[in-house]
Amino acid sequence: MDTNSSATTRPDTPHSVNSTTNQTITDALKRRAQSLIKDKTIDAQNRAILRYGLEINDPWLPELVRRADAGEDLVEVLESSLISKMNEDNSGEQTIEALTELICRAGDDPETKSAALLVLMATIEEALHPKALANAAKHLAFTRCGEMNVYGMVDTQVAALKDDLMAAV
């Protein structure tokens, strides 16, 4: 079979593709995002969000650019999106509460407490927002420990403050 030498290879596409969503980030979108980043009338936080989205080819970039064009506060947009996502998946919070209760409950049951701690760590590691879940777990554990041993916690804090004050004298 003869090869046709008049055929030329196609040049690479002039845009990048986000591999996680196969969403195309076009050159026009990139230019619009860059112009918004340079626009000093837009809040610095919003420009930083756009800059980061552009750098990582974020699949949310078209939405962020559209909302920035509309004058919306991108911090609020992202927070509301995060809150709605967390509300959709509140099972993570319920799991954290149950595991924290198992870990902090009174009595010696090292096998159960160790297993609960392992599951808690895995839950946090696999979470969409691990830092938020870790903070929730810390808060729940502190609250639970405070309920169980409020006087011991106060005594420890008073002793620590006393040591700090006496060291300054």
ChimeraX commands (.cxc) that place a marker at each C-alpha (Angstrom):
marker #1 position 0.00,0.00,0.00 radius 0.5
marker #1 position 1.34,3.40,-0.97 radius 0.5
marker #1 position 1.69,6.13,1.65 radius 0.5
marker #1 position 0.46,9.57,0.85 radius 0.5
marker #1 position 3.38,11.92,1.40 radius 0.5
marker #1 position 1.22,15.03,1.02 radius 0.5
marker #1 position -0.43,14.39,4.38 radius 0.5
marker #1 position 0.98,16.37,7.26 radius 0.5
marker #1 position 0.81,15.68,10.93 radius 0.5
marker #1 position -1.64,17.66,12.96 radius 0.5
marker #1 position -0.11,20.12,15.37 radius 0.5
marker #1 position -0.68,19.63,19.08 radius 0.5
marker #1 position -3.90,21.09,20.37 radius 0.5
marker #1 position -3.49,24.70,21.50 radius 0.5
marker #1 position -5.11,24.09,24.87 radius 0.5
marker #1 position -4.50,21.91,27.87 radius 0.5
marker #1 position -6.77,19.17,29.10 radius 0.5
marker #1 position -7.37,18.54,32.77 radius 0.5
marker #1 position -6.77,14.82,33.06 radius 0.5
marker #1 position -8.96,14.35,36.14 radius 0.5
marker #1 position -12.11,15.56,34.42 radius 0.5
marker #1 position -11.11,15.60,30.74 radius 0.5
marker #1 position -12.34,19.19,30.74 radius 0.5
marker #1 position -10.69,21.44,28.22 radius 0.5
marker #1 position -9.18,24.68,29.48 radius 0.5
marker #1 position -9.18,26.83,26.35 radius 0.5
marker #1 position -6.76,29.59,25.51 radius 0.5
marker #1 position -9.62,32.10,25.63 radius 0.5
marker #1 position -10.48,31.00,29.16 radius 0.5
marker #1 position -6.82,31.26,30.18 radius 0.5
marker #1 position -6.60,34.77,28.73 radius 0.5
marker #1 position -9.79,35.83,30.50 radius 0.5
marker #1 position -8.53,34.40,33.81 radius 0.5
marker #1 position -5.20,36.20,33.36 radius 0.5
marker #1 position -6.95,39.50,32.66 radius 0.5
marker #1 position -9.04,39.07,35.82 radius 0.5
marker #1 position -5.88,38.26,37.82 radius 0.5
marker #1 position -4.32,41.52,36.60 radius 0.5
marker #1 position -7.48,43.55,37.35 radius 0.5
marker #1 position -6.74,45.46,40.58 radius 0.5
marker #1 position -10.43,46.25,41.10 radius 0.5
marker #1 position -10.97,42.59,41.96 radius 0.5
marker #1 position -10.30,41.54,45.55 radius 0.5
marker #1 position -6.79,40.13,46.17 radius 0.5
marker #1 position -8.19,36.85,47.55 radius 0.5
marker #1 position -10.33,36.36,44.47 radius 0.5
marker #1 position -7.33,37.02,42.23 radius 0.5
marker #1 position -5.28,34.51,44.23 radius 0.5
marker #1 position -8.00,31.88,43.83 radius 0.5
marker #1 position -8.11,32.49,40.08 radius 0.5
marker #1 position -4.30,32.40,39.83 radius 0.5
marker #1 position -4.15,29.07,41.66 radius 0.5
marker #1 position -7.00,27.63,39.57 radius 0.5
marker #1 position -5.18,28.67,36.42 radius 0.5
marker #1 position -1.88,27.18,37.60 radius 0.5
marker #1 position -3.35,23.77,38.34 radius 0.5
marker #1 position -5.86,23.72,35.44 radius 0.5
marker #1 position -8.64,23.41,37.99 radius 0.5
marker #1 position -11.88,21.98,36.58 radius 0.5
marker #1 position -13.70,24.77,38.42 radius 0.5
marker #1 position -11.80,27.47,36.49 radius 0.5
marker #1 position -14.60,28.19,33.96 radius 0.5
marker #1 position -17.08,28.58,36.82 radius 0.5
marker #1 position -14.68,30.74,38.84 radius 0.5
marker #1 position -14.01,33.01,35.87 radius 0.5
marker #1 position -17.73,33.32,35.15 radius 0.5
marker #1 position -18.49,34.21,38.76 radius 0.5
marker #1 position -15.59,36.64,39.02 radius 0.5
marker #1 position -16.88,38.33,35.86 radius 0.5
marker #1 position -20.28,38.60,37.54 radius 0.5
marker #1 position -18.66,40.31,40.54 radius 0.5
marker #1 position -19.26,37.48,42.98 radius 0.5
marker #1 position -16.96,36.85,45.93 radius 0.5
marker #1 position -15.10,33.63,45.08 radius 0.5
marker #1 position -14.29,32.92,48.73 radius 0.5
marker #1 position -18.01,32.79,49.49 radius 0.5
marker #1 position -18.65,30.69,46.39 radius 0.5
marker #1 position -16.05,28.12,47.45 radius 0.5
marker #1 position -17.19,28.13,51.07 radius 0.5
marker #1 position -20.82,27.57,50.10 radius 0.5
marker #1 position -19.74,24.80,47.76 radius 0.5
marker #1 position -17.71,23.17,50.52 radius 0.5
marker #1 position -20.56,23.48,53.00 radius 0.5
marker #1 position -23.05,21.95,50.58 radius 0.5
marker #1 position -20.62,19.11,49.81 radius 0.5
marker #1 position -20.11,18.47,53.52 radius 0.5
marker #1 position -23.88,18.53,54.08 radius 0.5
marker #1 position -24.32,15.99,51.29 radius 0.5
marker #1 position -21.73,13.77,52.94 radius 0.5
marker #1 position -22.46,14.25,56.64 radius 0.5
marker #1 position -21.81,10.56,57.19 radius 0.5
marker #1 position -18.14,11.49,57.69 radius 0.5
marker #1 position -19.08,13.72,60.61 radius 0.5
marker #1 position -21.32,11.02,62.10 radius 0.5
marker #1 position -18.49,8.50,61.73 radius 0.5
marker #1 position -16.07,10.89,63.43 radius 0.5
marker #1 position -18.49,11.40,66.32 radius 0.5
marker #1 position -19.03,7.67,66.80 radius 0.5
marker #1 position -15.32,6.85,66.63 radius 0.5
marker #1 position -14.42,9.71,68.99 radius 0.5
marker #1 position -16.98,8.41,71.45 radius 0.5
marker #1 position -15.47,4.92,71.27 radius 0.5
marker #1 position -11.96,6.24,71.78 radius 0.5
marker #1 position -12.80,8.62,74.63 radius 0.5
marker #1 position -15.27,6.53,76.61 radius 0.5
marker #1 position -14.47,5.54,80.16 radius 0.5
marker #1 position -13.03,2.17,80.98 radius 0.5
marker #1 position -10.21,0.08,79.70 radius 0.5
marker #1 position -10.89,-1.55,76.38 radius 0.5
marker #1 position -7.62,-1.15,74.49 radius 0.5
marker #1 position -8.59,-3.40,71.58 radius 0.5
marker #1 position -11.74,-1.46,70.77 radius 0.5
marker #1 position -10.09,1.93,71.33 radius 0.5
marker #1 position -7.12,0.98,69.15 radius 0.5
marker #1 position -9.37,-0.27,66.36 radius 0.5
marker #1 position -11.50,2.89,66.57 radius 0.5
marker #1 position -8.37,5.05,66.37 radius 0.5
marker #1 position -7.17,3.12,63.31 radius 0.5
marker #1 position -10.55,3.52,61.59 radius 0.5
marker #1 position -10.59,7.23,62.52 radius 0.5
marker #1 position -7.17,7.77,60.97 radius 0.5
marker #1 position -8.20,5.93,57.79 radius 0.5
marker #1 position -11.46,7.92,57.60 radius 0.5
marker #1 position -9.58,11.20,57.88 radius 0.5
marker #1 position -6.95,10.08,55.35 radius 0.5
marker #1 position -9.57,9.12,52.75 radius 0.5
marker #1 position -11.78,12.19,53.32 radius 0.5
marker #1 position -12.35,14.85,50.69 radius 0.5
marker #1 position -11.34,17.48,53.28 radius 0.5
marker #1 position -9.07,15.66,55.76 radius 0.5
marker #1 position -7.97,18.79,57.62 radius 0.5
marker #1 position -11.57,19.77,58.38 radius 0.5
marker #1 position -12.39,16.28,59.65 radius 0.5
marker #1 position -9.21,16.18,61.76 radius 0.5
marker #1 position -10.16,19.50,63.35 radius 0.5
marker #1 position -13.67,18.20,64.03 radius 0.5
marker #1 position -12.21,15.08,65.65 radius 0.5
marker #1 position -9.90,17.20,67.83 radius 0.5
marker #1 position -12.80,19.39,68.88 radius 0.5
marker #1 position -15.02,16.40,69.71 radius 0.5
marker #1 position -12.23,14.66,71.63 radius 0.5
marker #1 position -11.43,17.79,73.62 radius 0.5
marker #1 position -15.12,18.33,74.41 radius 0.5
marker #1 position -15.58,14.69,75.41 radius 0.5
marker #1 position -12.47,14.69,77.58 radius 0.5
marker #1 position -13.62,17.92,79.17 radius 0.5
marker #1 position -16.97,16.37,80.03 radius 0.5
marker #1 position -15.26,13.38,81.59 radius 0.5
marker #1 position -12.51,15.20,83.46 radius 0.5
marker #1 position -13.18,18.92,83.62 radius 0.5
marker #1 position -11.51,19.41,87.02 radius 0.5
marker #1 position -8.40,17.50,86.01 radius 0.5
marker #1 position -8.06,19.63,82.86 radius 0.5
marker #1 position -8.48,22.85,84.84 radius 0.5
marker #1 position -5.94,21.70,87.44 radius 0.5
marker #1 position -3.43,20.89,84.70 radius 0.5
marker #1 position -3.93,24.27,83.02 radius 0.5
marker #1 position -3.60,26.13,86.34 radius 0.5
marker #1 position -0.37,24.27,87.10 radius 0.5
marker #1 position 1.02,25.10,83.65 radius 0.5
marker #1 position 0.10,28.79,84.02 radius 0.5
marker #1 position 1.61,28.89,87.50 radius 0.5
marker #1 position 4.88,27.43,86.17 radius 0.5
marker #1 position 4.94,30.00,83.35 radius 0.5
marker #1 position 4.27,32.89,85.70 radius 0.5
marker #1 position 6.85,31.78,88.25 radius 0.5
marker #1 position 9.47,31.31,85.52 radius 0.5
marker #1 position 8.98,34.95,84.52 radius 0.5
marker #1 position 9.62,36.18,88.10 radius 0.5
marker link #1:1,2 radius 0.2
marker link #1:2,3 radius 0.2
marker link #1:3,4 radius 0.2
marker link #1:4,5 radius 0.2
marker link #1:5,6 radius 0.2
marker link #1:6,7 radius 0.2
marker link #1:7,8 radius 0.2
marker link #1:8,9 radius 0.2
marker link #1:9,10 radius 0.2
marker link #1:10,11 radius 0.2
marker link #1:11,12 radius 0.2
marker link #1:12,13 radius 0.2
marker link #1:13,14 radius 0.2
marker link #1:14,15 radius 0.2
marker link #1:15,16 radius 0.2
marker link #1:16,17 radius 0.2
marker link #1:17,18 radius 0.2
marker link #1:18,19 radius 0.2
marker link #1:19,20 radius 0.2
marker link #1:20,21 radius 0.2
marker link #1:21,22 radius 0.2
marker link #1:22,23 radius 0.2
marker link #1:23,24 radius 0.2
marker link #1:24,25 radius 0.2
marker link #1:25,26 radius 0.2
marker link #1:26,27 radius 0.2
marker link #1:27,28 radius 0.2
marker link #1:28,29 radius 0.2
marker link #1:29,30 radius 0.2
marker link #1:30,31 radius 0.2
marker link #1:31,32 radius 0.2
marker link #1:32,33 radius 0.2
marker link #1:33,34 radius 0.2
marker link #1:34,35 radius 0.2
marker link #1:35,36 radius 0.2
marker link #1:36,37 radius 0.2
marker link #1:37,38 radius 0.2
marker link #1:38,39 radius 0.2
marker link #1:39,40 radius 0.2
marker link #1:40,41 radius 0.2
marker link #1:41,42 radius 0.2
marker link #1:42,43 radius 0.2
marker link #1:43,44 radius 0.2
marker link #1:44,45 radius 0.2
marker link #1:45,46 radius 0.2
marker link #1:46,47 radius 0.2
marker link #1:47,48 radius 0.2
marker link #1:48,49 radius 0.2
marker link #1:49,50 radius 0.2
marker link #1:50,51 radius 0.2
marker link #1:51,52 radius 0.2
marker link #1:52,53 radius 0.2
marker link #1:53,54 radius 0.2
marker link #1:54,55 radius 0.2
marker link #1:55,56 radius 0.2
marker link #1:56,57 radius 0.2
marker link #1:57,58 radius 0.2
marker link #1:58,59 radius 0.2
marker link #1:59,60 radius 0.2
marker link #1:60,61 radius 0.2
marker link #1:61,62 radius 0.2
marker link #1:62,63 radius 0.2
marker link #1:63,64 radius 0.2
marker link #1:64,65 radius 0.2
marker link #1:65,66 radius 0.2
marker link #1:66,67 radius 0.2
marker link #1:67,68 radius 0.2
marker link #1:68,69 radius 0.2
marker link #1:69,70 radius 0.2
marker link #1:70,71 radius 0.2
marker link #1:71,72 radius 0.2
marker link #1:72,73 radius 0.2
marker link #1:73,74 radius 0.2
marker link #1:74,75 radius 0.2
marker link #1:75,76 radius 0.2
marker link #1:76,77 radius 0.2
marker link #1:77,78 radius 0.2
marker link #1:78,79 radius 0.2
marker link #1:79,80 radius 0.2
marker link #1:80,81 radius 0.2
marker link #1:81,82 radius 0.2
marker link #1:82,83 radius 0.2
marker link #1:83,84 radius 0.2
marker link #1:84,85 radius 0.2
marker link #1:85,86 radius 0.2
marker link #1:86,87 radius 0.2
marker link #1:87,88 radius 0.2
marker link #1:88,89 radius 0.2
marker link #1:89,90 radius 0.2
marker link #1:90,91 radius 0.2
marker link #1:91,92 radius 0.2
marker link #1:92,93 radius 0.2
marker link #1:93,94 radius 0.2
marker link #1:94,95 radius 0.2
marker link #1:95,96 radius 0.2
marker link #1:96,97 radius 0.2
marker link #1:97,98 radius 0.2
marker link #1:98,99 radius 0.2
marker link #1:99,100 radius 0.2
marker link #1:100,101 radius 0.2
marker link #1:101,102 radius 0.2
marker link #1:102,103 radius 0.2
marker link #1:103,104 radius 0.2
marker link #1:104,105 radius 0.2
marker link #1:105,106 radius 0.2
marker link #1:106,107 radius 0.2
marker link #1:107,108 radius 0.2
marker link #1:108,109 radius 0.2
marker link #1:109,110 radius 0.2
marker link #1:110,111 radius 0.2
marker link #1:111,112 radius 0.2
marker link #1:112,113 radius 0.2
marker link #1:113,114 radius 0.2
marker link #1:114,115 radius 0.2
marker link #1:115,116 radius 0.2
marker link #1:116,117 radius 0.2
marker link #1:117,118 radius 0.2
marker link #1:118,119 radius 0.2
marker link #1:119,120 radius 0.2
marker link #1:120,121 radius 0.2
marker link #1:121,122 radius 0.2
marker link #1:122,123 radius 0.2
marker link #1:123,124 radius 0.2
marker link #1:124,125 radius 0.2
marker link #1:125,126 radius 0.2
marker link #1:126,127 radius 0.2
marker link #1:127,128 radius 0.2
marker link #1:128,129 radius 0.2
marker link #1:129,130 radius 0.2
marker link #1:130,131 radius 0.2
marker link #1:131,132 radius 0.2
marker link #1:132,133 radius 0.2
marker link #1:133,134 radius 0.2
marker link #1:134,135 radius 0.2
marker link #1:135,136 radius 0.2
marker link #1:136,137 radius 0.2
marker link #1:137,138 radius 0.2
marker link #1:138,139 radius 0.2
marker link #1:139,140 radius 0.2
marker link #1:140,141 radius 0.2
marker link #1:141,142 radius 0.2
marker link #1:142,143 radius 0.2
marker link #1:143,144 radius 0.2
marker link #1:144,145 radius 0.2
marker link #1:145,146 radius 0.2
marker link #1:146,147 radius 0.2
marker link #1:147,148 radius 0.2
marker link #1:148,149 radius 0.2
marker link #1:149,150 radius 0.2
marker link #1:150,151 radius 0.2
marker link #1:151,152 radius 0.2
marker link #1:152,153 radius 0.2
marker link #1:153,154 radius 0.2
marker link #1:154,155 radius 0.2
marker link #1:155,156 radius 0.2
marker link #1:156,157 radius 0.2
marker link #1:157,158 radius 0.2
marker link #1:158,159 radius 0.2
marker link #1:159,160 radius 0.2
marker link #1:160,161 radius 0.2
marker link #1:161,162 radius 0.2
marker link #1:162,163 radius 0.2
marker link #1:163,164 radius 0.2
marker link #1:164,165 radius 0.2
marker link #1:165,166 radius 0.2
marker link #1:166,167 radius 0.2
marker link #1:167,168 radius 0.2
marker link #1:168,169 radius 0.2
view
